[in-house]
Amino acid sequence: MNPTSKLSMTPIHIGVIMDGNGRWAQKRGLARTQGHIEGLKAGKRIAKAASDMGVPYVTFYVFSTENWKRAADEVGFIMGLARQYLRAEFAFSRENNIRVRYTGDLSGLPPDVAQDIIDTCVESADFTGTQVVLAINYGGRDEIVRSVRRALAEEHEISGETISAHLDNPDIPDPDLVIRTAGEKRMSNFLLWESAYAEFYFSEKLWPDWTADDLSAAIEDFRKRERRFGGINGIGNRGQVFR
């Protein structure tokens, strides 16, 4: 088998829409906040698994621009949990050589949360393993608008290339695989520009129940896909040949 064939591929970038925290808690008669705590633990498991499997980039959809519509106490809890996680889990990132990055509009976050995110990104910048991107106060449409504004501010002509070059993380490859949990089958404004040719994997399992085995199953499913990027026989966006 040709070593560049689809069966030999591991995704370079995986996006994860972590859905089902609230339902996980409700099924157990617990407060929704407990579901978010367990969802954070699942995120840590999957980040470790991705690192062990050699996945270079993983983007977790932590908090969307639409999530501000939730109850104020739940939003406040999520913001506090984000701060607690960033402070408490830096040793985990260092131990596993995981670099932390973000995508989204930090100006819309509480200043202390935004500063903790920036500090964590700076402190982990020299880690050379898997890069975990936290999509927080993030919306795909908002990112595209911000990209266009950056390009116009630099007096660039607007094109697909200039939009891509002015996204939040233009150096990160587009996602090959987007995973969504809890049975929902929609994008929910996640990486809209970058996911144009991504493969999607939908799981009925609620996010807090996800383990390394689930990530492995998603990757194995991805490896069976035939990716043509709009052609019959073509070359992928990183030079892989698909037949």
Short mmCIF file of the C-alpha atoms (twelve columns), coordinates in Angstrom:
data_MODEL
# 
_entry.id   MODEL 
# 
loop_
_atom_site.group_PDB 
_atom_site.id 
_atom_site.type_symbol 
_atom_site.label_atom_id 
_atom_site.label_alt_id 
_atom_site.label_comp_id 
_atom_site.label_asym_id 
_atom_site.label_seq_id 
_atom_site.Cartn_x 
_atom_site.Cartn_y 
_atom_site.Cartn_z 
_atom_site.pdbx_PDB_model_num 
ATOM 1   C CA . MET A 1   0.000   0.000  0.000  1 
ATOM 2   C CA . ASN A 2   1.271   3.463  -0.849 1 
ATOM 3   C CA . PRO A 3   2.488   5.071  2.418  1 
ATOM 4   C CA . THR A 4   0.654   8.275  1.530  1 
ATOM 5   C CA . SER A 5   -2.691  6.508  1.092  1 
ATOM 6   C CA . LYS A 6   -5.719  7.345  3.165  1 
ATOM 7   C CA . LEU A 7   -5.347  4.248  5.329  1 
ATOM 8   C CA . SER A 8   -1.945  5.357  6.604  1 
ATOM 9   C CA . MET A 9   -3.083  8.824  7.648  1 
ATOM 10  C CA . THR A 10  -3.415  10.275 11.118 1 
ATOM 11  C CA . PRO A 11  -5.229  13.622 11.243 1 
ATOM 12  C CA . ILE A 12  -2.877  16.566 11.591 1 
ATOM 13  C CA . HIS A 13  -5.536  18.742 13.209 1 
ATOM 14  C CA . ILE A 14  -8.664  17.577 15.047 1 
ATOM 15  C CA . GLY A 15  -11.433 19.940 16.108 1 
ATOM 16  C CA . VAL A 16  -13.719 18.848 18.936 1 
ATOM 17  C CA . ILE A 17  -17.212 20.187 19.662 1 
ATOM 18  C CA . MET A 18  -17.622 18.994 23.246 1 
ATOM 19  C CA . ASP A 19  -21.365 18.554 23.651 1 
ATOM 20  C CA . GLY A 20  -23.459 16.914 26.349 1 
ATOM 21  C CA . ASN A 21  -22.082 18.155 29.662 1 
ATOM 22  C CA . GLY A 22  -25.449 19.411 30.867 1 
ATOM 23  C CA . ARG A 23  -27.318 16.300 29.743 1 
ATOM 24  C CA . TRP A 24  -24.697 14.100 31.409 1 
ATOM 25  C CA . ALA A 25  -25.389 15.842 34.724 1 
ATOM 26  C CA . GLN A 26  -29.168 15.883 34.330 1 
ATOM 27  C CA . LYS A 27  -29.266 12.131 33.635 1 
ATOM 28  C CA . ARG A 28  -27.609 11.643 37.021 1 
ATOM 29  C CA . GLY A 29  -29.733 14.153 38.909 1 
ATOM 30  C CA . LEU A 30  -26.760 16.499 39.292 1 
ATOM 31  C CA . ALA A 31  -26.367 20.216 38.719 1 
ATOM 32  C CA . ARG A 32  -25.267 21.216 35.223 1 
ATOM 33  C CA . THR A 33  -22.103 22.633 36.737 1 
ATOM 34  C CA . GLN A 34  -21.012 19.115 37.687 1 
ATOM 35  C CA . GLY A 35  -21.287 18.168 34.041 1 
ATOM 36  C CA . HIS A 36  -18.871 20.948 33.135 1 
ATOM 37  C CA . ILE A 37  -16.386 19.670 35.723 1 
ATOM 38  C CA . GLU A 38  -16.564 16.176 34.241 1 
ATOM 39  C CA . GLY A 39  -16.320 17.643 30.751 1 
ATOM 40  C CA . LEU A 40  -13.088 19.355 31.743 1 
ATOM 41  C CA . LYS A 41  -11.721 16.003 32.922 1 
ATOM 42  C CA . ALA A 42  -12.680 14.468 29.574 1 
ATOM 43  C CA . GLY A 43  -10.850 17.270 27.786 1 
ATOM 44  C CA . LYS A 44  -7.722  16.459 29.737 1 
ATOM 45  C CA . ARG A 45  -8.051  12.744 28.857 1 
ATOM 46  C CA . ILE A 46  -8.476  13.470 25.168 1 
ATOM 47  C CA . ALA A 47  -5.610  15.980 25.084 1 
ATOM 48  C CA . LYS A 48  -3.346  13.328 26.631 1 
ATOM 49  C CA . ALA A 49  -4.601  10.684 24.191 1 
ATOM 50  C CA . ALA A 50  -4.044  12.989 21.207 1 
ATOM 51  C CA . SER A 51  -0.528  13.656 22.431 1 
ATOM 52  C CA . ASP A 52  0.150   9.930  22.843 1 
ATOM 53  C CA . MET A 53  -1.218  9.248  19.338 1 
ATOM 54  C CA . GLY A 54  0.962   11.911 17.744 1 
ATOM 55  C CA . VAL A 55  -1.804  14.308 16.697 1 
ATOM 56  C CA . PRO A 56  -0.053  17.673 16.249 1 
ATOM 57  C CA . TYR A 57  -3.060  19.981 16.804 1 
ATOM 58  C CA . VAL A 58  -6.359  19.700 18.690 1 
ATOM 59  C CA . THR A 59  -8.882  22.528 18.991 1 
ATOM 60  C CA . PHE A 60  -11.483 22.250 21.763 1 
ATOM 61  C CA . TYR A 61  -14.670 24.331 21.496 1 
ATOM 62  C CA . VAL A 62  -14.712 25.592 25.086 1 
ATOM 63  C CA . PHE A 63  -17.095 28.554 25.014 1 
ATOM 64  C CA . SER A 64  -18.856 30.056 22.022 1 
ATOM 65  C CA . THR A 65  -19.938 33.623 21.377 1 
ATOM 66  C CA . GLU A 66  -23.505 32.303 21.709 1 
ATOM 67  C CA . ASN A 67  -22.917 30.714 25.130 1 
ATOM 68  C CA . TRP A 68  -23.298 34.111 26.819 1 
ATOM 69  C CA . LYS A 69  -27.059 33.548 26.397 1 
ATOM 70  C CA . ARG A 70  -26.955 30.852 29.086 1 
ATOM 71  C CA . ALA A 71  -27.938 31.520 32.698 1 
ATOM 72  C CA . ALA A 72  -25.572 33.985 34.378 1 
ATOM 73  C CA . ASP A 73  -24.618 31.575 37.161 1 
ATOM 74  C CA . GLU A 74  -23.667 28.866 34.656 1 
ATOM 75  C CA . VAL A 75  -21.588 31.297 32.590 1 
ATOM 76  C CA . GLY A 76  -19.873 32.527 35.731 1 
ATOM 77  C CA . PHE A 77  -19.103 28.964 36.767 1 
ATOM 78  C CA . ILE A 78  -17.602 28.150 33.349 1 
ATOM 79  C CA . MET A 79  -15.407 31.260 33.479 1 
ATOM 80  C CA . GLY A 80  -14.227 30.342 36.969 1 
ATOM 81  C CA . LEU A 81  -13.589 26.777 35.878 1 
ATOM 82  C CA . ALA A 82  -11.488 28.029 32.973 1 
ATOM 83  C CA . ARG A 83  -9.310  30.053 35.347 1 
ATOM 84  C CA . GLN A 84  -8.985  27.152 37.774 1 
ATOM 85  C CA . TYR A 85  -8.066  24.751 34.977 1 
ATOM 86  C CA . LEU A 86  -5.439  27.045 33.474 1 
ATOM 87  C CA . ARG A 87  -3.751  27.554 36.840 1 
ATOM 88  C CA . ALA A 88  -4.016  23.995 38.112 1 
ATOM 89  C CA . GLU A 89  -3.168  22.053 34.964 1 
ATOM 90  C CA . PHE A 90  -0.031  23.803 33.791 1 
ATOM 91  C CA . ALA A 91  2.039   20.979 35.301 1 
ATOM 92  C CA . PHE A 92  0.042   18.559 33.123 1 
ATOM 93  C CA . SER A 93  0.933   20.582 30.038 1 
ATOM 94  C CA . ARG A 94  4.600   20.675 31.005 1 
ATOM 95  C CA . GLU A 95  4.716   16.947 31.790 1 
ATOM 96  C CA . ASN A 96  3.180   16.082 28.418 1 
ATOM 97  C CA . ASN A 97  5.014   18.801 26.458 1 
ATOM 98  C CA . ILE A 98  1.642   20.289 25.399 1 
ATOM 99  C CA . ARG A 99  1.590   23.837 24.097 1 
ATOM 100 C CA . VAL A 100 -1.582  25.782 24.901 1 
ATOM 101 C CA . ARG A 101 -2.982  28.333 22.448 1 
ATOM 102 C CA . TYR A 102 -6.314  30.067 21.971 1 
ATOM 103 C CA . THR A 103 -8.675  31.243 19.302 1 
ATOM 104 C CA . GLY A 104 -11.455 33.722 19.892 1 
ATOM 105 C CA . ASP A 105 -11.987 37.289 21.046 1 
ATOM 106 C CA . LEU A 106 -10.282 37.676 24.418 1 
ATOM 107 C CA . SER A 107 -11.461 41.266 24.682 1 
ATOM 108 C CA . GLY A 108 -14.954 39.960 25.414 1 
ATOM 109 C CA . LEU A 109 -13.833 37.872 28.402 1 
ATOM 110 C CA . PRO A 110 -13.447 38.934 32.031 1 
ATOM 111 C CA . PRO A 111 -9.966  40.526 32.236 1 
ATOM 112 C CA . ASP A 112 -8.640  38.008 34.766 1 
ATOM 113 C CA . VAL A 113 -9.681  35.065 32.591 1 
ATOM 114 C CA . ALA A 114 -8.187  36.662 29.475 1 
ATOM 115 C CA . GLN A 115 -4.904  37.312 31.306 1 
ATOM 116 C CA . ASP A 116 -4.697  33.731 32.565 1 
ATOM 117 C CA . ILE A 117 -5.152  32.481 29.001 1 
ATOM 118 C CA . ILE A 118 -2.415  34.787 27.711 1 
ATOM 119 C CA . ASP A 119 -0.067  33.809 30.561 1 
ATOM 120 C CA . THR A 120 -0.598  30.083 29.940 1 
ATOM 121 C CA . CYS A 121 0.059   30.500 26.218 1 
ATOM 122 C CA . VAL A 122 3.259   32.434 26.892 1 
ATOM 123 C CA . GLU A 123 4.507   29.993 29.537 1 
ATOM 124 C CA . SER A 124 3.905   26.960 27.305 1 
ATOM 125 C CA . ALA A 125 5.156   28.553 24.077 1 
ATOM 126 C CA . ASP A 126 8.383   26.551 24.058 1 
ATOM 127 C CA . PHE A 127 6.680   23.157 24.514 1 
ATOM 128 C CA . THR A 128 7.155   21.165 21.323 1 
ATOM 129 C CA . GLY A 129 4.483   18.457 21.516 1 
ATOM 130 C CA . THR A 130 0.795   18.547 20.656 1 
ATOM 131 C CA . GLN A 131 -0.668  22.037 20.453 1 
ATOM 132 C CA . VAL A 132 -4.021  22.345 22.232 1 
ATOM 133 C CA . VAL A 133 -6.067  25.312 21.036 1 
ATOM 134 C CA . LEU A 134 -8.816  26.584 23.330 1 
ATOM 135 C CA . ALA A 135 -11.674 28.137 21.353 1 
ATOM 136 C CA . ILE A 136 -13.081 30.504 23.957 1 
ATOM 137 C CA . ASN A 137 -15.484 33.371 23.309 1 
ATOM 138 C CA . TYR A 138 -15.198 31.969 19.818 1 
ATOM 139 C CA . GLY A 139 -17.511 32.022 16.824 1 
ATOM 140 C CA . GLY A 140 -16.608 31.079 13.273 1 
ATOM 141 C CA . ARG A 141 -18.456 34.030 11.764 1 
ATOM 142 C CA . ASP A 142 -16.867 36.389 14.274 1 
ATOM 143 C CA . GLU A 143 -13.396 35.076 13.415 1 
ATOM 144 C CA . ILE A 144 -14.000 35.683 9.702  1 
ATOM 145 C CA . VAL A 145 -15.202 39.239 10.402 1 
ATOM 146 C CA . ARG A 146 -12.144 39.930 12.572 1 
ATOM 147 C CA . SER A 147 -9.894  38.488 9.865  1 
ATOM 148 C CA . VAL A 148 -11.370 40.785 7.217  1 
ATOM 149 C CA . ARG A 149 -10.979 43.782 9.515  1 
ATOM 150 C CA . ARG A 150 -7.309  42.938 10.105 1 
ATOM 151 C CA . ALA A 151 -6.715  42.571 6.372  1 
ATOM 152 C CA . LEU A 152 -8.433  45.893 5.606  1 
ATOM 153 C CA . ALA A 153 -6.472  47.640 8.366  1 
ATOM 154 C CA . GLU A 154 -3.305  46.534 6.572  1 
ATOM 155 C CA . GLU A 155 -4.799  47.711 3.264  1 
ATOM 156 C CA . HIS A 156 -4.885  44.237 1.754  1 
ATOM 157 C CA . GLU A 157 -7.235  43.352 -1.047 1 
ATOM 158 C CA . ILE A 158 -9.781  40.855 0.243  1 
ATOM 159 C CA . SER A 159 -9.340  37.328 -1.111 1 
ATOM 160 C CA . GLY A 160 -9.479  33.799 0.208  1 
ATOM 161 C CA . GLU A 161 -5.742  33.929 0.772  1 
ATOM 162 C CA . THR A 162 -5.814  37.178 2.761  1 
ATOM 163 C CA . ILE A 163 -8.702  35.958 4.929  1 
ATOM 164 C CA . SER A 164 -6.809  32.748 5.712  1 
ATOM 165 C CA . ALA A 165 -3.657  34.725 6.466  1 
ATOM 166 C CA . HIS A 166 -5.456  36.939 8.996  1 
ATOM 167 C CA . LEU A 167 -7.346  34.294 10.969 1 
ATOM 168 C CA . ASP A 168 -6.527  33.905 14.662 1 
ATOM 169 C CA . ASN A 169 -3.922  31.187 14.048 1 
ATOM 170 C CA . PRO A 170 -2.907  31.283 10.363 1 
ATOM 171 C CA . ASP A 171 0.057   28.981 10.999 1 
ATOM 172 C CA . ILE A 172 -2.155  26.102 12.150 1 
ATOM 173 C CA . PRO A 173 -3.306  23.731 9.359  1 
ATOM 174 C CA . ASP A 174 -7.018  23.447 8.670  1 
ATOM 175 C CA . PRO A 175 -8.711  20.631 10.613 1 
ATOM 176 C CA . ASP A 176 -8.785  17.265 8.862  1 
ATOM 177 C CA . LEU A 177 -11.364 15.882 11.279 1 
ATOM 178 C CA . VAL A 178 -14.098 17.546 13.346 1 
ATOM 179 C CA . ILE A 179 -15.670 15.489 16.117 1 
ATOM 180 C CA . ARG A 180 -19.010 16.293 17.713 1 
ATOM 181 C CA . THR A 181 -20.372 14.376 20.667 1 
ATOM 182 C CA . ALA A 182 -23.829 13.818 22.207 1 
ATOM 183 C CA . GLY A 183 -25.661 12.989 18.977 1 
ATOM 184 C CA . GLU A 184 -25.959 16.495 17.562 1 
ATOM 185 C CA . LYS A 185 -25.171 16.944 13.866 1 
ATOM 186 C CA . ARG A 186 -24.438 20.590 13.226 1 
ATOM 187 C CA . MET A 187 -21.377 22.851 13.175 1 
ATOM 188 C CA . SER A 188 -22.618 25.431 15.696 1 
ATOM 189 C CA . ASN A 189 -20.399 28.192 14.281 1 
ATOM 190 C CA . PHE A 190 -17.165 26.238 14.863 1 
ATOM 191 C CA . LEU A 191 -14.148 26.816 12.578 1 
ATOM 192 C CA . LEU A 192 -16.429 27.658 9.660  1 
ATOM 193 C CA . TRP A 193 -13.693 28.893 7.333  1 
ATOM 194 C CA . GLU A 194 -11.121 26.274 8.308  1 
ATOM 195 C CA . SER A 195 -13.498 23.273 8.137  1 
ATOM 196 C CA . ALA A 196 -14.437 23.674 4.470  1 
ATOM 197 C CA . TYR A 197 -12.946 20.261 3.611  1 
ATOM 198 C CA . ALA A 198 -12.910 18.607 7.029  1 
ATOM 199 C CA . GLU A 199 -14.321 15.159 7.636  1 
ATOM 200 C CA . PHE A 200 -16.990 15.001 10.359 1 
ATOM 201 C CA . TYR A 201 -17.418 12.315 12.988 1 
ATOM 202 C CA . PHE A 202 -20.581 12.286 15.108 1 
ATOM 203 C CA . SER A 203 -20.793 10.323 18.337 1 
ATOM 204 C CA . GLU A 204 -23.884 9.578  20.407 1 
ATOM 205 C CA . LYS A 205 -21.731 9.431  23.527 1 
ATOM 206 C CA . LEU A 206 -21.923 12.410 25.890 1 
ATOM 207 C CA . TRP A 207 -18.671 14.331 26.172 1 
ATOM 208 C CA . PRO A 208 -17.883 13.576 29.854 1 
ATOM 209 C CA . ASP A 209 -17.895 9.843  29.013 1 
ATOM 210 C CA . TRP A 210 -15.288 10.141 26.261 1 
ATOM 211 C CA . THR A 211 -12.025 8.238  26.630 1 
ATOM 212 C CA . ALA A 212 -8.882  7.561  24.598 1 
ATOM 213 C CA . ASP A 213 -10.680 4.591  23.011 1 
ATOM 214 C CA . ASP A 214 -13.317 6.926  21.575 1 
ATOM 215 C CA . LEU A 215 -10.669 9.170  20.060 1 
ATOM 216 C CA . SER A 216 -8.936  6.134  18.596 1 
ATOM 217 C CA . ALA A 217 -12.237 4.976  17.047 1 
ATOM 218 C CA . ALA A 218 -12.797 8.397  15.486 1 
ATOM 219 C CA . ILE A 219 -9.306  8.399  13.989 1 
ATOM 220 C CA . GLU A 220 -9.757  4.866  12.631 1 
ATOM 221 C CA . ASP A 221 -13.009 5.961  10.995 1 
ATOM 222 C CA . PHE A 222 -11.222 8.968  9.504  1 
ATOM 223 C CA . ARG A 223 -8.541  6.746  8.009  1 
ATOM 224 C CA . LYS A 224 -11.208 4.891  6.025  1 
ATOM 225 C CA . ARG A 225 -12.536 8.056  4.385  1 
ATOM 226 C CA . GLU A 226 -11.746 8.918  0.783  1 
ATOM 227 C CA . ARG A 227 -10.845 12.594 0.690  1 
ATOM 228 C CA . ARG A 228 -10.878 14.231 -2.751 1 
ATOM 229 C CA . PHE A 229 -11.207 17.950 -1.920 1 
ATOM 230 C CA . GLY A 230 -13.702 18.476 -4.733 1 
ATOM 231 C CA . GLY A 231 -11.895 16.350 -7.331 1 
ATOM 232 C CA . ILE A 232 -12.047 12.760 -8.550 1 
ATOM 233 C CA . ASN A 233 -8.403  11.928 -8.028 1 
ATOM 234 C CA . GLY A 234 -6.582  14.692 -6.286 1 
ATOM 235 C CA . ILE A 235 -3.922  15.943 -4.000 1 
ATOM 236 C CA . GLY A 236 -4.834  16.901 -0.448 1 
ATOM 237 C CA . ASN A 237 -4.169  20.250 1.142  1 
ATOM 238 C CA . ARG A 238 -0.832  19.030 2.508  1 
ATOM 239 C CA . GLY A 239 0.320   17.052 -0.492 1 
ATOM 240 C CA . GLN A 240 -1.185  13.638 0.366  1 
ATOM 241 C CA . VAL A 241 -2.474  11.800 -2.687 1 
ATOM 242 C CA . PHE A 242 -6.016  10.410 -2.505 1 
ATOM 243 C CA . ARG A 243 -7.317  7.832  -4.963 1 
# 
